[in-house]
Amino acid sequence: MIDPAAVLRERMNETGLTQADLVRLTGIGRSTIARYLTGENTPAVTTWFRLLSALGLQADLSPSPEWSLAERVAEMSANAAELELQAVYPDRQRIVRDNFLAIAS
């Protein structure tokens, strides 16, 4: 699984784009961009595509050629679902950890 925050930071360093540039190019709020860059939030799939486009990148959704069609569809669906889940529940890992610790104690 890719780390959207790392991809954004690396590409911004490569291109010299600032948070203000991303706000202007994507229409996404500055505080939202900041949360994406820290990994606090993960962009939804459509937002991810807007960010990639602003950074001069495009998503390559083509999986390895040795995969069957069913495996390709399953992998793309899983990746999209994970990005959406992270966008909707950014604190999901903390909540799961906290719940586990509460049950274990």
C-alpha positions in Angstrom: 0.0 0.0 0.0 1.3 3.4 -0.9 1.8 6.2 1.7 -0.1 9.2 0.2 1.6 11.7 2.7 5.1 10.5 1.6 4.2 10.7 -2.1 2.8 14.2 -1.7 5.8 15.4 0.3 8.3 13.8 -2.0 6.7 15.2 -5.2 6.3 18.7 -3.6 10.0 18.7 -2.9 10.8 17.5 -6.4 8.6 20.2 -8.1 9.1 23.0 -5.6 5.3 23.3 -5.1 4.1 24.7 -1.8 0.9 24.0 0.1 -0.4 27.3 -1.2 0.2 26.1 -4.7 -1.7 22.9 -4.1 -4.6 24.9 -2.6 -4.7 27.1 -5.7 -4.3 24.1 -8.2 -6.8 21.8 -6.5 -9.3 24.0 -4.7 -8.7 21.9 -1.5 -8.4 23.9 1.7 -5.0 24.6 3.2 -5.8 22.8 6.5 -6.9 19.8 4.6 -3.7 19.7 2.5 -1.7 20.0 5.8 -3.5 17.0 7.3 -2.8 15.0 4.1 0.9 15.9 4.3 1.2 14.8 7.9 -0.7 11.6 7.3 -3.4 12.7 9.8 -6.0 12.3 7.0 -5.9 10.4 3.7 -7.5 11.8 0.6 -10.5 10.2 -0.9 -9.8 8.5 -4.3 -11.2 11.4 -6.4 -9.2 13.9 -4.3 -6.1 11.8 -4.6 -6.4 12.0 -8.4 -6.8 15.8 -8.2 -3.7 16.0 -6.1 -1.7 13.8 -8.4 -2.7 15.8 -11.4 -1.7 19.1 -9.7 1.7 17.5 -9.0 2.1 16.4 -12.6 1.5 12.7 -11.8 -1.2 10.2 -12.8 -2.3 7.1 -11.0 -1.2 3.9 -12.7 -4.0 1.4 -11.9 -2.7 -1.3 -14.1 -1.5 -4.2 -12.0 1.2 -6.7 -12.8 0.6 -8.5 -16.1 0.8 -11.9 -14.5 -2.4 -11.2 -12.5 -5.7 -12.6 -13.7 -8.5 -10.1 -14.4 -10.3 -11.1 -11.2 -7.1 -10.4 -9.2 -6.7 -7.0 -10.9 -10.2 -5.9 -10.1 -9.9 -7.2 -6.5 -6.6 -5.3 -5.9 -7.9 -2.1 -7.4 -11.1 -2.4 -5.4 -9.2 -3.1 -2.2 -6.9 -0.1 -2.7 -9.8 2.2 -3.4 -11.8 0.9 -0.5 -8.8 1.4 1.9 -8.2 5.0 0.7 -11.9 5.8 1.2 -11.9 4.1 4.6 -8.9 6.1 5.7 -10.5 9.3 4.4 -13.7 8.6 6.3 -12.1 7.2 9.5 -8.7 8.9 9.8 -8.4 7.9 13.5 -9.3 4.2 12.7 -5.9 2.8 13.7 -5.8 4.7 17.0 -9.4 3.7 17.8 -8.6 0.0 17.1 -5.4 0.2 19.2 -7.2 1.9 22.1 -10.1 -0.6 22.0 -7.6 -3.5 22.0 -5.7 -2.0 25.0 -9.0 -1.5 26.9 -10.0 -5.2 26.3 -6.6 -6.5 27.1 -6.4 -4.7 30.5 
